[in-house]
Amino acid sequence: MMKKVMQLPLFLWFILVSISLFLQSCALKPLAWTPPEKPELSGSTAENELLKSTEWIGLNNWYGPEDIAVDKEGNLYCGAHITATDFSDGRILKIDTAGHVSVFCNTQEWVAGLHFDSNQNLIACVPNKGLVSINPKGEMTVLVSEDQSGQKFLIPNDVDIATDGMIYFSNTSSKVPFSRLNARKIIFEVKPDGGLYRYNPNTKKVETLINGTYFGNGVAVSSNDEFVLMVELTKYRILRYWLKGDKKGKTDIFIDNLPGIPNGISRRTDGSFWLGFSTRRNDLLDKIQPKTGMKKFIFGVPLWLQPKQEAFGMIMHLSAKGEILKTYYDTSGKVVSEASSIKEHNGYLYIGGDLTDHIGKYKLDNQLILEQ
């Protein structure tokens, strides 16, 4: 009798855990999707170790510089969260040219996309708030929090500004707020959500350009404002929305079947683009995407037991036509573990990361700088 009593807490624990796993797996309503066969890394995507020369700019124990912006004086700005795994609170940090780190603005959220407008206001994507403007004093104003149909911008992700001042931004979801678990939910479900939007700062109106995307992420406007690009993380591709010409208002694929999980994208002054990757493609994820039952099972497992993101540094240089010009790697992930965003400034690439406690600083080849 005593033995049964001692075993009872363990039995109850097992029942509770089983119920929890069942309820969490039931919260996932995935669709089956078969990814294209992963391309081989050869030619312009052949592996190298170029990124191992990257330096680090420390953030004083803050984490997650998802995106990086540079003001006219050369100071860096990034969003950050409080610990490596806690995304529930955040700030926008300012790193001056001497490397001093300070809090520029307390948004109380982990901030994703950042871009300065012509008046040196910092336009930012703030989860659960929407698209915001932060003046040079660090005072925040919400520009827009929902689209014209009333769908909330729960996970606004990245932003870029055209030469005419129009603001283009992505929203990953209008259905779930940001969390690490919900990010995986969006990836596993493979359902259209969020989209690509244009905000007019003169009329203060927002317009939906693409309604329903697959983990809409990085955004970049072409050098002549001819088109705007948006990364679809889950589908390993980049969409192109045409702003001018015969294709105006139409959407097509800029580049497809990428060898990694694409994240942030930015434009060079020569019209080409830098594309950052969270990591390389995961064979297990590709294999389970067509299997809805397996996805539900894995999603039901506690987050700390789910597969972790592999440390793998990867940056791609794309032409204005979507051709892969060159790929930069740190295959060990020891120096550059991820590249959520890329910002070029004064001959360097500044490299962001969702989980890192630093900004990477990579010196570009002089020939590449001269070609701009």
C-alpha positions, 0 to 999 in steps of 0.5 A, a space after each residue: 500500500 505504501 509503495 502505491 502511495 509513493 508512486 501516485 505523485 509520479 503517476 499524477 505527474 505523468 497524467 498532467 504532462 500527457 494532458 498538457 502535451 495533448 492540449 498544446 498539440 491540439 492548438 496547432 492546426 497545420 497544413 501539409 506542405 512539401 518544400 522543394 528539394 534543398 539545393 546543393 551548396 556549390 558555385 556562388 553558394 559554395 561553403 567558405 569561412 569568410 565570416 570568421 573574421 567578424 568582430 563583435 560589438 557587445 550590448 552590455 548583457 542585452 540580447 537580440 539585435 534583430 535589426 540595425 539602423 544607422 543615424 546620420 552621425 554613424 550611431 547604431 540602433 537595435 532592438 533588444 530583449 532582456 535575456 537570451 530566452 526571454 522576449 517579453 520585455 525590450 528596449 531600443 539601444 543606441 551604440 555610439 561611434 565610441 561603442 558606448 551602449 545606452 537605452 534610447 527608448 523603452 518600448 516594453 517590447 522586443 523591437 524588430 524592424 528599424 529604419 530612419 526617415 528623412 527627418 531622423 525619426 526612427 520608424 520601428 516595428 513593435 509587436 502588439 503596438 504596430 508601426 511606430 515613429 520615435 523622435 530623436 528624444 526617444 518619444 514614441 508615437 504609434 502610426 498605425 496598429 491595424 490594416 484598413 480591414 481592422 486586422 491587427 499588426 500583432 507581429 510587425 516585422 521589418 520596414 523600409 522607406 522609399 525615396 518618396 517617403 512611403 513606408 513599406 512594412 511586413 506583418 507576420 501575424 494578425 492572429 497571434 501575438 509574438 512569442 517563441 512558441 507562436 513563431 514556431 506555430 506559424 512555421 508549422 501551420 504554413 497558413 497565410 497570415 499577415 502581409 505586406 503594407 504601405 503607410 503614407 505618412 502624409 495621409 496617415 493611411 495604410 494600404 495592404 499590398 499582399 494579403 496573407 503571407 507565409 511568415 512575412 519577414 524582411 522588407 527592402 525597396 529597390 534603388 529606383 522605387 520600382 519594386 519592394 521585396 519581402 522575405 517569406 521565411 517559411 517558404 524559403 523565398 523572396 516575393 517581389 511586389 511591383 510599384 511601377 511599370 507594366 507590372 505595377 500592383 502585381 506580385 511575383 517570386 524574386 528568388 525561390 528555394 533558398 538553401 537557408 532560412 531567410 530573415 532580413 534583407 537590405 539594399 546596397 547603394 548599387 541596387 543589389 541586396 544583402 540577405 541574412 539567414 537565421 541558419 541553414 535549412 533543417 532537414 528534419 523540418 523539411 521532412 515533417 512539413 508534409 506530415 501534419 500529425 508529426 508536426 502536432 506531436 513535435 509542437 506538443 513537446 515542451 519548447 525546451 525539448 524541441 529542436 534548437 536553431 543550429 548556429 550557422 552564419 550565412 549571408 547572401 549577396 543578391 543582384 537587383 534581378 535576384 541572382 546569387 552573386 556570392 555567399 558568406 559563411 561561418 559554418 561553425 557558427 562560433 563567430 557568426 551564429 546567425 544573421 537576422 539582418 544585415 546593414 552596410 555602413 562605411 565599408 562594414 556589414 553590421 550583422 544582427 541576431 535574434 539570440 545573440 548578445 552582440 552585433 557582428 561587424 564584418 569588413 568588406 573587401 575593398 573591391 566590393 566597396 569600390 564597385 558601388 
